[in-house]
Amino acid sequence: MGHADTLLAMGGAFLAAALLARLGRRIGLPTIPLFMLAGILLGPHTPGIILVEDPHELEMLTALGLVLLLFYLGLEFHLDDLRRGGKQLFAAGGGYLLLNVGAGLGFGFALGWGTREAVVLAGVVGISSSAIVTKVLIDTGRIGRPETRLILGVTVVEDIFLALYLAALQPVLSGAQGTAEFLLQGAKAFGFLMLLAIAARYGTRLIGRLIAVKDDELLVVSFLGLAVLVAGVSESLGVADAIGAFMVGLILSGTSSGPRIRELVHPLRDAFAAIFFFGFGLSIDPGDVTSVAWLVVGAVALTIVMNIAAGLLAARLHSYGPGPAADIATTLLARGEFALILGAMAAGANLDRRLAPFIAGYVLVLAVLGPVSAGRSHLLARVLGIRLMAGLFRTEPPSSRPDDERPRDSERPEGSREPDEAHDSEPDETHGKEESERYAGR
């Protein structure tokens, strides 16, 4: 492929992804499934216009997109969020992961594709899309609600699980033969993870001084070089480059330059992540997706049930009612960037060929269904609010009720007064936006 052809493919990929995403935005769809859909439609497996004949032509760009995605996920993580949340946050986040990861693992074994495939599916089904979650919270005006802090806290617990899961996944994807090789690969991955964790715990101040610079241009070059370098070191050691990129983000998030880095990395992350999702779509044959359509439907149904159960559990732990329970369940429903990252990592591991199209179909459905259902969570709240389920809930704070759950005038006891306007107004979104700014997607 010549130099001119490469530029044409790159430019066409960016513009095609942007055009389809702009059309989707008009009806409220998130960008992640649309970028992937653009790759499917313009790839070599779909009749019509073929923009890129060979997905490997964009391999370096998609690899950089993967590194920047994981780097940004690391930047989002803050130990302070866990300290403030306490045991209830761990219980809610742990319960969410236990239900969804466990369901994904069980579903993977039920398919009979193999143990390695089941372990990958556990992560695909188990972890929500933080980018879509935050976009949904902003678009629905729920940033200031009490349950939003819990939702964002669950994504933080997912980040902790993400680091451990990637380390555990390394020997699985590497195809280690025998117990000794499996343990060796696992020890290398966890050892490298622990080394970076020690650097995050004790070396943040030193690293912060080394990377601190007033000039934005030099700061961008510095953190980008560090993220790519450590990802490369990870890969050369036989450890997933995703682990290195994630941990560099975690380390830099605790430095004085962390807030600036989060702002500066946004355009880079968005541009190269678009190519990553587009590149993943290029590798998908629509015919393969239709061949696993019923399996996708089953996985989506299972995920919906597990999210409702997790929403009920979280609401119970925090004394919320059916309204917040429905908000939690629907907001965390979307799957996106991490599922596709796992799909890309598994693509080169000689796993079952049905895995990639299954992940593509699963993400396409839930990345659209999640935001749509979140915008109509009041319908689920009504179902959860029936008398048969009343015993699951404790009394919820009045401020956390959706408007349609507050008693009408005709339902108020005689002599009761309309709540004070100052206390019944819309929640203050300023504080919520500041708190969740580091989680912002697009």
N, C-alpha and C positions, 0 to 999 in steps of 0.2 A: 504494500500500500504506500503510495507516494505521499510526500509532505503535504501537497495541496489537497489530496483526498482525505488525509487525516484532519486537516483544518475544516474541510467541508462537513465531515461527519460530526466533529465536535460542535461546530456552530449550529448545524442542523439539529443535533440532540438538544442543545440548550433551548433553541427557539421552539422546537416541537413540544418539549416539556412545558415551557412557559405558556404557550398558546393554549394547550389543553387544560393546564391548571387555571388559567384565567377564565376559561369557559366554565370550569367546574366551580370556581369561587362564586360565580353569579347565582348558583343554586345551593351554596353553602357547603360544598364538599371540601375536605382537606386535600392538601397537595400530594401527600405521599402516594396514595393509590393512583392518582392521575399521572404522576411522573412514571410510575411503573407501567400503567396502561399505555402511555405513549411509546415506551420501549417495546411492548408486545405488538402494538399495531404497526410500528415501523421497523420491526425486526425481520430476520430472514425466514421466520416460520409462519408469517402472515402474508397472504396474497395482497398484491397492490404495491405501493411505494415501499421500497426497501432502502432505508437510510444507511444502515450499517450491516454489511454482509456477515462479518465475523465479530461476535461480542468481545473477543480478546483484543480487538483493536483499541478498545477503551479501557483495557485492563488496569493500566497505571492510574488513570483518572478515577476509576471506581475504587481502587485500593486506597487512594488518597481520601476519597469521600468516606470510606469506612473508618479510616484513622481519625478524621475530623469529627465524625459522628460519635465515636467512643470517647474521644478527647472531650467533647462538649458534655457528654453524659457524666464524665468525671468531674468537670467543672461545676455541675449542678449539685453535687453531693456536699453536704455540710453536716458535720457531727453535731453542731449546735441544734439542728432541727430534731435530732434524736434525743438530745438531752432535754429539750423543752417538751417533747412529746411524752416521754416517760414510758412506763410499762404498758399503758393502754395503746400507745402508738405501735409498739413492738407487737402487741397481741393482735391488733387489727391488721397490720402489715403481714405478720407471720401467718395469721389465719387466711388472709387472701392468697398468699403464696402456697400454703399447704393445700388449700382447696383446688386452686387452678393448676399448679405444677403437678400435684398428685393426679388430677383428672387427665392432664396431658400425657403423663407417663402411662397411666392405665389405658388410655385411648391408643397410644402408640403400640403397646403390647397386644391390645385387642386386634389391631390391624394385621399383626403377624409379619411386619416388615423386618423385624430384627431388633436386637437390644440397642444398638447404636442409634438407629432411627428413632426408637422410643425415647431415648435420652434427649435427643435433639427436639422432638415434639414436646417434651415436657417444658422446655424453655420457650418454645414458640407459643404454646397455649397459655403458659403461666404468667408471662410478663406483659403488661399493658404498654401502650405508646405514650411516653411522657410528653412528646411534642403535640400529639392530638389532644391529650387530656387537658393540657394548659390552654390550648386554643379553644376548646369547648367551654372551659370555665370562663374565659374572657368573653366569648361570643354570647353566652347565655346570661351574662351579668351576675354570676354566682361567686365572683372573687371574694366578696366580703362576707359570705355566709360561714357559719361556724364549722360546717362539715367540710368546707374546702380545705381548711388546715389539715384535716384528717386525710383527705384525698391526696394532697401533696406529700403528706408524711408517708403514705403507702408507697408512693413512687420513690421516696428516699430509701425505704426498706428494700425495695426492689433493686436499687442500685447496689446495696451491700450484697444482696444475693447474686447480682450480676457478676461481680468480681469473683466470687467463690465458684459460681457455676462455670464461668469461662475457664478457670483453672482446672476444674474437675473434668470439663469437656475435652481438654487438650489430648489426654491419652486416648480418649474414646475416638476422636476424629483422626488421630494419627495412625490408627489401626494397629496399636501395640499388640504383639503376639506373645502370649504367655503372661503369667502373673508378675514375673520379675520385670519384664519390659514395661508392663502397665504401671507398676509401682514406681519405676524409675522415671517414666514420663510424668506421672502425677507429682512426684517429688520435685522434679525440675520446675514444673509450672507453679506449684504452691511455694517453693523456695524463692523463685523470682518474685512472686506476688508478695511474699513476706518481706523481702528486701526492699521493695518499693513502698510497702506499708510502713516500714521503719523509717524510710526517708520522709514519708508523709507526716509521721508522728514527731520525729526529732530533727529533721533537716529542713523544715519549711522556712524557718527564719533565714538560714544561710542561702537556700535556693532563691528566696525572695529578694535578698540583697544582690545576688548575682544577676538576676533577670530584670531587676528594677531599672527603668530608664524612662525619662520624660517624653522622649520622642516616640510617637505611636508607630511610625514605620519600623524603627529598630525593635520595638516590643513585639510587633507582629512577626518579624523575621526570627526573633529569638524563640518565642513559644512554639511557632510552627516547626522550626528546626529541631527543637527539643522533643516535641511530640513524635515527629517522623523518625528521628534518630533512635529513640527508645523503642518505638514500634519495630524498627528494623533490627535492633539488638534482640528483641523478644523473638522475632521470626528466626534469626540466625541461631538462637539457642534451642530451637525446636518448640518454642512456646508461642501461642497465638499472638499476633501483632496487636490484636484488640486489647489484650490485657495490659500491654505496655502503654498504649495510647490512653486507655481509661485511667490508669494510675497516675500518669503525668498530669492529666486534667485534675485529678483529685488532689495531687500535691500543690499545683499552682492555685487551686481554688482557695487555699488557706493562706496565700501570700497577700501582701498589701496591694499587689498588682492584679489580684483576682477579679475584682469588679470590672476593671478596664479590659482585661483579657476577654471576659465574657461578652462585652460589647463589641470588641474588635473582631472576634472570631465569628460573629453572626453571619456576615456576608460570605465569608469563606465557607463556613459550614453549609449554608443554604445552597450555594452554587455547586459545590462538589457533592453534596448529598443528593442533589437533583440528578447528577450524572450517575451516582451510585444506584439510585432507584431505577433510573432509565436503563442502565446497564443490566440490572437484574431482570428487567422486563424483556430485554433483548434475548436472553437465554431461554425464555419460556415459550413453549409451543402451545397455542390455544387448544389444540386437539388433546394435548395431555391434561390440560385443566379440566376439560369436559369429561375426560375419562375418570376423574376422581371427584366429580361434582357431588355425588351423594355422600362421599366421605367428608367433603368440606361442609355440607349441610349438617351432618352429624356432629362434627367438631364445633361448628358455630352454635348449634343448639346446646351442646354440653357447656360451652363457655358462658352462654347466657344464664343457664341454671346456676353454674358455680358463682357467677358474679352477683346474682340475686342473693344467693346464700351468704356470700362474703359481705354484701351490703347489709343484710339483716344482722350478721354477727357484729360488724363494726358499729351499727346503730345501737345495738344492745349494750355494747361495752361503753359507749359514750352517752347513754341515756337519750338517744335521739328517737324520733318517731318514724312513721312510714315515709314521709316526704324526704328527709335526708337519706334514709336507707335506699330509696329509689334513685336519688341523685348520685350516691356513691356507686351503686351497681351499674348505672348507665354511663356515667362519666368514665369509669375505668374499663369499659367494655372494649374500646378500640385496641386493635393490635396494629403495629406498624414497623417502625425502624428496626427494633431489636429482632423481630421475627425474620425480617429480610436479611439482617446481618447474619443470623444463624443459617439462613438458607444459602447465603453466599459462602460462608465458611464450610458448610457441608457439601457444597457443589464439587469441590476438589478432593473429597474424602472417599470417593467410590461408594457412596451409599445408594440406597434404592432410588432408581430414576424417577419414581413417582413422588418423591419427597418435595423437590423444588416446585413442581406445578401445584401440589397440594398447598404448600406455604403461600404461593402466589394467590391462589383462589381464596384461601382463608383470610389473608390480609386484605384483599380487595373487598370482600364482603364486610368484614368487621370494621375496616377503616371508614366505610361509608355508613354502616348500620350504627356504629357507636355514636357519632355526632347527631344523627337523626333521632335515635332513641333518647339521647340526653336532652334534646329539645322538647321531648314529649314525656319526660319522666313523671309528670303529674298523673298520667294514665296508669303507670305502674304503681304509683303511690296510692291510688284509689283501690287497686287490687290488694295491696299489702295492708291497707287500712281496714279491711273487713273484720268483723267481730271475732271470727275464728282465729285470727292471727294477733288479736289485741294483746294476748298474754306475752307475746315476744318482746313487747316494747315497754319501756318506762316512759315517764312523762318527759316530753321533749321541751327544750327551751322555746318559748313563744316566738322568739326572733328567728328561729331556724325553720319555721313553717312556711311553705309556699303560700302565696296569697289565696289560692283556691282551697286551702285546707283550713283557713281561719274561719271561725264561726260567723255566719251571716247575722244580720241584725235580728232576724226572726228567731234565731237559735240562741240568742243571748238571754241569760236569766233576767227577770225583771229587776230593775234598779241598777243593772250593770251599766257602766259607762263605756263609750268608745275609747279605745286606747289612745293615750296621748300622742298627738301627731309627731312629736319629736322622737318618740320611741317606736312609732309604727312606720317610719319613713324607710326608704330604700337603704340597704346597708352601705356603709362607707367603703367604696371600692379602692380608695387611695392606698390604705394600709395593705389591703390584700394584694394589690398590684405590686407594691414594693416587696412584699414577702415572697411572691411567686415569680418575680421578674427573672430570676435565674433559671426558672423552669420553662420560660417562654419558648414556644416552638417556632412558628413562622409569623 
